[in-house]
Amino acid sequence: MIIFNKPAVQRVAQIYAESRQAKRLEKGAGNTAYSDEVTLSAEGRELQTMLHKLHTAPDIRPRAEELKVAVENGTYRVSPKQIAEAILRARKGS
């Protein structure tokens, strides 16, 4: 039995030969410079901007930890004047 006479095997051999020929042509053409380009949507650009701001924001964890400890110990004191000013600012903003 001769396996090379089967049409399917001959077609596979032909495809393989064409593939090898195409690779030779690519190598002969030299190093072709390819470039990729990425275009972000408006939402993507906005997300990128927010992530950048998040990474460049100051770390507030040490101050938050200090406040947490002060509240737990009962040593945190609230200024009535600051509360009143914050209420007035909030009322003006709405």
N, C-alpha and C positions, 0 to 999 in steps of 0.2 A: 504494500500500500504506500503510495507516495502522497505525503501530506501537503506538499507544496502546490499540488494541483487544485486544491480546494479554493474556491473564490474568496471566502472570508479570510483565509490565511494570506492570500495574495493581496487583498485590500489592506490588511494590517501592515504588511511589509511595505506597501506603497506609501502609506501614511507615515510610517517610521522613516522611510527614505526622504520624504518631503520635509519632515521635521528636521532631520539632520542637515539637509540642504539649506533650510531657512536659518539654522543656527550658524552655519558657515558664512552665510551672507551677512548676518549681523556682526560677526567677528571681523569680517573683511571691511565693513563700513567704518570701523574704528570705534572709539569710545564716544557714544552719543550722549550728550548731556540731557538728562531728563529733569524736569522740575515739576513739583507739585504745588498746587495753590489751594488755599483754604479760604472760604468766605463764610463768615459767621452771620447768622441772622441777627436781627435787632435784639431779640431776646437773648441770644448768645453773647452779644457784645455787652448787654446790660448785666448779665450774670458774671461775665469776666470782670467788669468794673466793680461789682459788689464784692467779688472774691478778693480783688486787689485791695479794696478798702478794708476788708476784714483782716487780711494778713498784715496790713500796715497800721492797724488800730493799736493804741496802747493797751497793754495788758492790765485789766482792772481786777484780776483775781486777788492780788495781795490786799488791796483796799477793801474788797468785798469780804475777804476773810477776817480782816480787822473789825469791820462792822458786825459781822456775825458773832464773833467772840464777845464784843462789847454788849450786844443785845442779850446773848446767853448769860453773861455775868451780871447783867442789870446795870452796867456802867454807861450805857449809851444814853446820852441826853439830847433831847430834841429841843430846838429853839422855837418857841412860839412865834417869834418875829419872822423867822424863815418860813414857817408854815403859812402864816398870814400872807407873806409876800408871794409865795408860790400859788396860793389860792387866787389872789388878785391877778397874777399873770395868766393863770389858766382861764379866768373869767373874761379877761380882755381878749384872749385868743379865740374864744368861741362866739 
